[in-house]
Amino acid sequence: MSEQLFKSFAIIGAGPNTGIHIVKAFLAIGAPILVIARPASTNVTALPADDPNLKVVRADYTSASEISTVLREHKVDVLISTVTLVFGGVVGQNVLADAAKEAGVKLFVPSEFGIKPQLAKGGLAFQKTDFAVYAKSIGLPTLRVFNGLFYEFVPWLTALADTGKFHIVNKGETPGSFTAVSDVAGYVAHILTTQPPSRLLDVEIQIEGQRATLSEIGALYKGRAPVVHCDALPTEGVVNAHFRTFFQKHVEAGGGSCGWNPVTESDDAESASKDNSRWEGHHWLTVSEALEQ
Ligand SMILES: NC(=O)c1ccc[n+]([C@@H]2O[C@H](COP(=O)([O-])OP(=O)(O)OC[C@H]3O[C@@H](n4cnc5c(N)ncnc54)[C@H](OP(=O)(O)O)[C@@H]3O)[C@@H](O)[C@H]2O)c1
């Protein structure tokens, strides 16, 4: 007997960097999606206004009972979370997990969508590791999506957006995984709507639009921005410069690759794109294609 595909999808924390792209990807393939937004969220104004497949409800992310009522009312099978990491959304995800578990949600897609988080407290995105441990402890199946760095975030990582110069900490010659956010969003919508639960439950997805080094990407900016090698990003006018320097150093150590194993701290380059094939026939945007858009 063939397995039933998941039918009902909700997303929580549909912000401009990640979540709204996923909403649009669902709508682009004609799949209904429920957006759960905080009572005061203004992000909903950026959502398509007149798509019958889109429904928006508001709820308090700190109230498990409020969220679980919404999930139950809409019989949600899959809850996708794209809550912010930097402004404290991921640390509050346990409440969303409790709500999902209580409401009988079958799969939780946590807010990952980046590199493999570090394991130890204080490490890069360690809050995502803590969440994965928590979800497992309550028996909530997850699908973690690792895509490396969005192309769109390279100007942030290199302080190009702040300074007009493409800063590379040290040599920038270690390959990492880079993916267009539109490909990540399209991928999430595609696999959740086409693959049976047995291929999605408690799975770690590794996708990669292009394997590249920061030096190679910097070279693509020739004629647009100068490339500067440095020991650390400039701090003047660059918010969170230390964090970005720390991030680049982690990429230089190999942690920017989706094949990175945070336990052994080694990279298996072959496996970095192991799940690209789940989106049969898809053309993954290259960095230069994304830059031209
Ligand atoms: N690979 C990459 O290059 C890359 C780049 C960016 C982000 N990411 C990852 O993508 C995920 C989403 O990040 P993002 O940058 O897309 O987030 P974002 O747009 O900054 O925010 C997403 C949502 O988080 C909610 N939110 C804001 N403050 C919150 C708080 N204090 N508590 C709970 N929720 C809060 C908001 O929901 P409402 O709209 O309901 O208010 C917002 O829409 C993160 O895991 C991040 O690490 C990856």
The ligand as an SDF file (V2000), in Angstrom:
LIG
                    3D

 48 52  0  0  0  0  0  0  0  0999 V2000
   21.8720   30.2430    5.2860 N   0  0  0  0  0  0  0  0  0  0  0  0
   21.8120   31.5560    5.4360 C   0  0  0  0  0  0  0  0  0  0  0  0
   22.5970   32.3060    4.8230 O   0  0  0  0  0  0  0  0  0  0  0  0
   20.7600   32.1630    6.2960 C   0  0  0  0  0  0  0  0  0  0  0  0
   20.5040   33.5240    6.2130 C   0  0  0  0  0  0  0  0  0  0  0  0
   19.5030   34.0640    7.0150 C   0  0  0  0  0  0  0  0  0  0  0  0
   18.8100   33.2600    7.8990 C   0  0  0  0  0  0  0  0  0  0  0  0
   19.0980   31.9340    7.9580 N   0  0  0  0  0  0  0  0  0  0  0  0
   18.3870   31.0700    8.9200 C   0  0  0  0  0  0  0  0  0  0  0  0
   17.0030   31.1150    8.6000 O   0  0  0  0  0  0  0  0  0  0  0  0
   16.2440   31.0600    9.8050 C   0  0  0  0  0  0  0  0  0  0  0  0
   15.2820   32.2440    9.8440 C   0  0  0  0  0  0  0  0  0  0  0  0
   16.0450   33.4360    9.9810 O   0  0  0  0  0  0  0  0  0  0  0  0
   15.6020   34.7730    9.2460 P   0  0  0  0  0  0  0  0  0  0  0  0
   16.7930   35.6410    9.1660 O   0  0  0  0  0  0  0  0  0  0  0  0
   14.8650   34.4090    8.0170 O   0  0  0  0  0  0  0  0  0  0  0  0
   14.6010   35.3720   10.3040 O   0  0  0  0  0  0  0  0  0  0  0  0
   13.8880   36.8090   10.2390 P   0  0  0  0  0  0  0  0  0  0  0  0
   13.3920   37.1100    8.8810 O   0  0  0  0  0  0  0  0  0  0  0  0
   14.7710   37.8140   10.9110 O   0  0  0  0  0  0  0  0  0  0  0  0
   12.6630   36.5540   11.2180 O   0  0  0  0  0  0  0  0  0  0  0  0
   11.7940   35.4610   11.0110 C   0  0  0  0  0  0  0  0  0  0  0  0
   10.6290   35.5710   11.9530 C   0  0  0  0  0  0  0  0  0  0  0  0
   11.0370   35.4500   13.3020 O   0  0  0  0  0  0  0  0  0  0  0  0
    9.9840   35.9690   14.1100 C   0  0  0  0  0  0  0  0  0  0  0  0
   10.5720   36.6070   15.2850 N   0  0  0  0  0  0  0  0  0  0  0  0
   11.2570   37.7700   15.3510 C   0  0  0  0  0  0  0  0  0  0  0  0
   11.6640   37.9950   16.6230 N   0  0  0  0  0  0  0  0  0  0  0  0
   11.2240   36.9410   17.3490 C   0  0  0  0  0  0  0  0  0  0  0  0
   11.3320   36.5760   18.7140 C   0  0  0  0  0  0  0  0  0  0  0  0
   11.9890   37.3270   19.5910 N   0  0  0  0  0  0  0  0  0  0  0  0
   10.7510   35.4260   19.0990 N   0  0  0  0  0  0  0  0  0  0  0  0
   10.1010   34.6500   18.2280 C   0  0  0  0  0  0  0  0  0  0  0  0
    9.9800   34.9400   16.9230 N   0  0  0  0  0  0  0  0  0  0  0  0
   10.5380   36.0630   16.5050 C   0  0  0  0  0  0  0  0  0  0  0  0
    9.1850   36.9480   13.2640 C   0  0  0  0  0  0  0  0  0  0  0  0
    7.8620   36.4410   13.2000 O   0  0  0  0  0  0  0  0  0  0  0  0
    6.5860   37.4020   13.0040 P   0  0  0  0  0  0  0  0  0  0  0  0
    6.6050   37.7930   11.5460 O   0  0  0  0  0  0  0  0  0  0  0  0
    5.4390   36.5350   13.3510 O   0  0  0  0  0  0  0  0  0  0  0  0
    6.7920   38.5530   13.9260 O   0  0  0  0  0  0  0  0  0  0  0  0
    9.8850   36.8880   11.9110 C   0  0  0  0  0  0  0  0  0  0  0  0
    9.0030   36.8640   10.8450 O   0  0  0  0  0  0  0  0  0  0  0  0
   17.2380   31.0550   10.9540 C   0  0  0  0  0  0  0  0  0  0  0  0
   17.4160   29.7320   11.3940 O   0  0  0  0  0  0  0  0  0  0  0  0
   18.5100   31.5880   10.3370 C   0  0  0  0  0  0  0  0  0  0  0  0
   19.6810   31.1080   10.9720 O   0  0  0  0  0  0  0  0  0  0  0  0
   20.0390   31.3710    7.1720 C   0  0  0  0  0  0  0  0  0  0  0  0
  1  2  1  0
  2  3  2  0
  2  4  1  0
  4  5  1  0
  4 48  2  0
  5  6  2  0
  6  7  1  0
  7  8  2  0
  8  9  1  0
  8 48  1  0
  9 10  1  0
  9 46  1  0
 10 11  1  0
 11 12  1  0
 11 44  1  0
 12 13  1  0
 13 14  1  0
 14 15  2  0
 14 16  1  0
 14 17  1  0
 17 18  1  0
 18 19  2  0
 18 20  1  0
 18 21  1  0
 21 22  1  0
 22 23  1  0
 23 24  1  0
 23 42  1  0
 24 25  1  0
 25 26  1  0
 25 36  1  0
 26 27  1  0
 26 35  1  0
 27 28  2  0
 28 29  1  0
 29 30  1  0
 29 35  2  0
 30 31  1  0
 30 32  2  0
 32 33  1  0
 33 34  2  0
 34 35  1  0
 36 37  1  0
 36 42  1  0
 37 38  1  0
 38 39  2  0
 38 40  1  0
 38 41  1  0
 42 43  1  0
 44 45  1  0
 44 46  1  0
 46 47  1  0
M  CHG  2   8   1  16  -1
M  END
$$$$
